[in-house]
């Protein structure tokens, strides 16, 4: 492995429902980025991690991005996720004992937010909301540039917000839901990207579905803005690949604020910059927050 070693190497893992991404953090960037299918048990997971870690030189520790409500005080992962064996076990202690290395674990949306605040679209922000719109909706809140997790570790669970029809943001906001509606209405199964492609081709049905989706997202952005008053809202997830998204959402949010004579509280709306690498980078940055001496 040809690399400069500066004594800050971390093995970094991003555990998802279908795949585990991983790489080697050298203090500046992720190297050897790859992935494997999410194992079916905790024992299989640690075995696979071990087969990767053995090839990494001079490790300072292990940084993990995980689903669920990560309780760092109790050193457990609470809540539920697509990887149930991660939950309600002394997972910090188990991984540390398995590899004899310090371990830092943080929620995946929080990790992505940390990356964007420290390195990406939120670098100039003081108070920011990071919103991940993928298959569902999640996010992270930063107050005075510090991650705010809430009294019950549920801060940033924007996907659970409901509209007047008792539908959640995760049920009504994501692009994948709009694509599913198109598929049901036409019998033609398509992806979110393909729905946008149809809109770009002036397909009226696709255009209406995407416009309705953007209106829904903007309604939730309004609620977030008047509740938390961030100076920056960062959009992540699959739909953030659209370069025109921030301008569209900022315009729609501005219209909503103007209706209530509070246009002056309009935040900057940005799209995330680190996309698929944000979770891994954020996990590494979180490790150095937990173990600041390891950075020396």
C-alpha positions as CSV (number, residue, x, y, z in Angstrom):
1,X,0.0,0.0,0.0
2,X,1.6,3.2,-1.2
3,X,0.6,6.0,1.1
4,X,2.0,8.7,3.3
5,X,1.5,7.8,7.0
6,X,1.1,10.8,9.3
7,X,0.1,8.8,12.4
8,X,-3.6,9.5,12.0
9,X,-4.8,6.4,10.2
10,X,-8.3,5.2,10.9
11,X,-10.3,2.3,9.6
12,X,-13.7,3.8,8.6
13,X,-16.9,1.9,8.0
14,X,-20.4,3.2,7.0
15,X,-23.0,0.5,7.8
16,X,-26.1,0.5,5.6
17,X,-29.0,-1.8,5.2
18,X,-27.7,-3.4,2.0
19,X,-24.0,-2.6,1.9
20,X,-21.1,-1.5,4.2
21,X,-18.8,1.1,2.7
22,X,-15.3,1.3,4.1
23,X,-11.9,2.9,3.6
24,X,-8.7,4.1,5.2
25,X,-8.6,7.7,6.5
26,X,-5.1,9.1,6.4
27,X,-5.9,12.3,8.3
28,X,-6.9,14.1,5.1
29,X,-8.9,11.9,2.8
30,X,-10.4,8.4,2.4
31,X,-8.2,5.9,0.6
32,X,-9.0,2.4,-0.7
33,X,-12.8,3.1,-0.7
34,X,-14.8,0.0,-1.4
35,X,-17.8,-1.9,0.0
36,X,-19.2,-5.3,0.8
37,X,-22.7,-6.7,1.3
38,X,-24.1,-6.1,4.8
39,X,-23.6,-9.4,6.7
40,X,-26.5,-11.2,8.3
41,X,-25.0,-11.2,11.9
42,X,-22.8,-9.2,14.1
43,X,-20.2,-11.9,14.2
44,X,-20.0,-12.0,10.4
45,X,-19.7,-8.2,10.4
46,X,-16.7,-8.1,12.8
47,X,-15.1,-11.0,10.9
48,X,-15.3,-9.0,7.6
49,X,-14.1,-5.9,9.3
50,X,-11.1,-7.8,10.7
51,X,-10.2,-9.1,7.2
52,X,-10.0,-5.5,6.0
53,X,-8.3,-4.0,9.1
54,X,-5.4,-6.4,9.0
55,X,-4.1,-4.8,5.8
56,X,-4.3,-1.2,7.2
57,X,-1.0,0.2,8.7
58,X,-0.5,1.9,12.1
59,X,-4.2,2.4,12.9
60,X,-5.2,4.9,15.6
61,X,-8.7,3.5,15.8
62,X,-12.0,2.6,14.1
63,X,-14.6,5.1,13.1
64,X,-18.1,4.0,12.3
65,X,-21.2,5.6,10.7
66,X,-24.2,3.6,11.7
67,X,-28.0,3.7,11.5
68,X,-30.0,4.1,14.6
69,X,-29.9,6.4,17.7
70,X,-26.3,6.2,18.8
71,X,-26.1,6.7,22.6
72,X,-22.4,7.5,23.2
73,X,-22.9,7.8,27.0
74,X,-24.3,4.3,27.2
75,X,-22.0,3.1,24.4
76,X,-25.0,1.4,22.6
77,X,-27.1,2.0,19.5
78,X,-30.8,2.4,20.4
79,X,-33.9,2.7,18.2
80,X,-34.5,0.5,15.2
81,X,-32.9,0.2,11.7
82,X,-32.5,-2.1,8.7
83,X,-29.6,-3.7,10.6
84,X,-31.3,-5.0,13.8
85,X,-28.3,-6.8,15.3
86,X,-26.5,-3.5,15.9
87,X,-29.0,-2.5,18.5
88,X,-29.2,-2.8,22.3
89,X,-25.9,-4.5,22.8
90,X,-22.6,-3.1,24.2
91,X,-21.4,-2.6,20.7
92,X,-18.6,-0.1,21.5
93,X,-17.0,-2.4,24.0
94,X,-17.4,-5.5,21.8
95,X,-15.7,-3.9,18.8
96,X,-12.9,-2.4,20.9
97,X,-12.3,-5.8,22.5
98,X,-12.4,-7.5,19.2
99,X,-9.7,-5.3,17.6
100,X,-7.9,-3.8,20.6
101,X,-8.5,-0.3,19.1
102,X,-10.6,2.7,20.3
103,X,-13.9,3.0,18.5
104,X,-16.1,6.0,17.8
105,X,-19.6,5.4,16.4
106,X,-22.2,8.1,15.3
107,X,-25.5,8.1,13.5
108,X,-25.1,8.0,9.7
109,X,-27.0,11.3,9.0
110,X,-25.1,13.0,11.8
111,X,-21.8,11.8,10.2
112,X,-22.8,13.1,6.8
113,X,-23.8,16.4,8.4
114,X,-20.4,16.6,10.3
115,X,-18.6,16.2,7.0
116,X,-20.6,19.0,5.3
117,X,-20.2,21.3,8.3
118,X,-16.5,20.8,8.6
119,X,-15.5,20.4,4.9
120,X,-18.4,21.0,2.7
121,X,-21.5,23.2,2.1
122,X,-21.8,24.3,5.7
123,X,-18.2,25.4,6.1
124,X,-19.3,29.0,6.6
125,X,-22.5,28.3,8.5
126,X,-23.0,29.0,12.2
127,X,-26.3,27.3,12.7
128,X,-27.3,24.8,10.1
129,X,-29.7,22.0,9.3
130,X,-28.6,19.0,7.2
131,X,-31.4,17.3,5.5
132,X,-31.0,13.9,3.8
133,X,-33.8,13.0,1.3
134,X,-33.3,9.5,0.1
135,X,-35.5,6.5,0.4
136,X,-36.7,8.1,3.6
137,X,-35.8,11.4,5.2
138,X,-33.3,12.1,8.0
139,X,-31.0,14.8,9.0
140,X,-28.8,16.6,11.6
141,X,-28.9,19.9,13.4
142,X,-25.9,22.1,14.2
143,X,-26.1,24.9,16.7
144,X,-23.0,27.1,17.0
145,X,-21.4,24.5,14.7
146,X,-21.9,21.8,17.3
147,X,-24.0,18.7,16.6
148,X,-27.3,18.9,18.6
149,X,-28.7,15.4,19.3
150,X,-31.6,16.3,21.5
151,X,-32.9,15.0,24.9
152,X,-33.7,11.5,23.5
153,X,-31.2,11.4,20.6
154,X,-34.0,12.2,18.1
155,X,-33.0,15.6,16.9
156,X,-32.9,15.7,13.2
157,X,-35.5,13.0,12.6
158,X,-37.3,15.2,10.1
159,X,-38.7,12.2,8.3
160,X,-41.2,11.7,11.2
161,X,-42.8,15.2,10.8
162,X,-46.4,15.0,9.7
163,X,-48.7,17.0,7.4
164,X,-52.4,17.7,8.0
165,X,-53.2,14.3,6.4
166,X,-51.1,12.5,9.0
167,X,-48.6,11.4,6.4
168,X,-44.9,11.8,7.4
169,X,-42.2,13.6,5.4
170,X,-40.6,10.2,4.7
171,X,-43.9,9.0,3.1
172,X,-44.5,12.1,1.0
173,X,-41.3,14.0,0.3
174,X,-38.7,11.6,-1.3
175,X,-38.2,11.5,-5.0
176,X,-38.5,7.7,-4.9
177,X,-42.1,8.1,-3.6
178,X,-42.9,10.3,-6.6
179,X,-41.4,7.7,-8.9
180,X,-43.5,5.0,-7.3
181,X,-46.7,7.1,-7.9
182,X,-45.8,7.5,-11.5
183,X,-45.2,3.7,-11.8
184,X,-48.6,2.9,-10.2
185,X,-50.4,5.4,-12.5
186,X,-48.8,4.3,-15.7
187,X,-47.7,0.7,-15.1
188,X,-44.2,1.7,-16.2
189,X,-41.7,1.1,-13.4
190,X,-39.1,3.9,-13.2
191,X,-36.5,5.3,-10.8
192,X,-36.4,8.8,-9.4
193,X,-33.7,9.7,-11.9
194,X,-35.8,8.5,-14.7
195,X,-38.7,10.6,-13.4
196,X,-36.5,13.7,-13.6
197,X,-35.4,12.6,-17.1
198,X,-39.1,12.5,-18.1
199,X,-39.7,15.9,-16.7
200,X,-36.7,17.3,-18.7
201,X,-38.4,15.8,-21.7
202,X,-41.6,17.8,-20.9
203,X,-43.6,14.8,-19.8
204,X,-46.6,16.5,-18.1
205,X,-47.3,13.7,-15.6
206,X,-43.7,13.6,-14.4
207,X,-43.6,17.4,-14.3
208,X,-46.6,17.5,-12.0
209,X,-45.4,14.8,-9.7
210,X,-42.0,16.5,-9.3
211,X,-43.6,19.9,-8.8
212,X,-45.9,18.5,-6.1
213,X,-42.8,16.8,-4.4
214,X,-40.9,20.1,-4.4
215,X,-43.9,21.9,-2.9
216,X,-44.1,19.3,-0.2
217,X,-40.4,19.6,0.6
218,X,-40.7,23.4,0.7
219,X,-43.6,23.2,3.2
220,X,-41.4,21.2,5.5
221,X,-38.4,23.5,5.0
222,X,-40.7,26.4,6.1
223,X,-41.5,24.5,9.3
224,X,-37.9,23.8,9.9
225,X,-36.9,27.4,9.3
226,X,-39.5,28.9,11.6
227,X,-38.7,26.3,14.3
228,X,-34.9,26.4,14.3
229,X,-34.0,29.5,12.2
230,X,-30.7,28.1,10.7
231,X,-28.6,30.3,8.5
232,X,-28.0,27.4,6.2
233,X,-30.0,24.3,5.0
234,X,-28.0,21.7,3.3
235,X,-29.8,19.1,1.1
236,X,-28.3,15.6,0.8
237,X,-29.5,12.3,-0.6
238,X,-30.0,11.1,-4.1
239,X,-31.9,14.1,-5.4
240,X,-29.1,16.5,-4.4
241,X,-27.4,15.4,-7.6
242,X,-29.7,18.0,-9.3
243,X,-27.6,21.2,-9.5
244,X,-30.8,23.4,-9.8
245,X,-32.3,22.0,-6.6
246,X,-31.0,24.7,-4.1
247,X,-32.2,27.6,-6.2
248,X,-35.7,26.1,-6.7
249,X,-36.1,25.2,-3.0
250,X,-34.8,28.6,-1.9
251,X,-37.2,30.4,-4.2
252,X,-40.2,28.3,-2.9
253,X,-39.1,28.8,0.7
254,X,-38.8,32.5,0.1
255,X,-42.3,32.7,-1.2
256,X,-43.7,30.9,1.9
257,X,-41.8,33.3,4.3
258,X,-42.9,36.3,2.4
259,X,-46.6,35.4,2.9
260,X,-46.0,35.8,6.6
261,X,-43.9,38.9,6.3
262,X,-40.7,37.1,7.5
263,X,-38.7,37.1,4.3
264,X,-35.7,38.4,6.2
265,X,-35.2,35.0,7.9
266,X,-34.5,33.2,4.5
267,X,-31.6,30.8,4.9
268,X,-29.1,29.8,2.3
269,X,-30.1,26.5,0.7
270,X,-27.2,24.4,-0.5
271,X,-26.7,20.9,-1.8
272,X,-24.2,18.7,-0.2
273,X,-20.7,18.5,-1.7
274,X,-19.4,15.1,-0.6
275,X,-22.3,12.9,-1.7
276,X,-21.5,9.2,-1.2
277,X,-18.3,9.9,0.8
278,X,-19.9,12.2,3.4
279,X,-20.7,9.4,5.9
280,X,-17.2,8.0,5.9
281,X,-15.5,11.4,6.2
282,X,-17.9,12.5,8.9
283,X,-17.2,9.3,10.9
284,X,-13.5,10.0,10.8
285,X,-13.9,13.6,11.8
286,X,-16.2,12.5,14.7
287,X,-13.5,10.1,15.9
288,X,-11.1,13.0,16.4
289,X,-13.9,14.9,18.3
290,X,-14.2,11.9,20.7
291,X,-10.5,11.2,20.9
292,X,-8.8,14.6,20.3
293,X,-5.4,13.3,21.4
294,X,-5.4,10.8,18.6
295,X,-4.9,13.7,16.1
296,X,-1.5,14.6,17.5
